[in-house]
Amino acid sequence: MKQSQTEWILTRLKHGPVTAIDALDGCGCFRLAARINDLRQAGYDIETKTLELPNGKHVAQYHLKEKETATC
């Protein structure tokens, strides 16, 4: 069975940050922000970081925030 774009993105987020280029190359997703929104609505805590490229342009980089565990 083929993995959906959202499933691919979630799997990738569990291993590190994802940009639009990663999503396009990895699963053919042209609308990463929409898939990130779907994951957020499903309860995943995803942080957005803006990166500045050498050419002065900016891109969004998303990463899954780790659940904090209490230490006693």
Order of alpha helices (4+ residues) and beta strands (2+ residues): alpha-beta-alpha-alpha-beta-beta
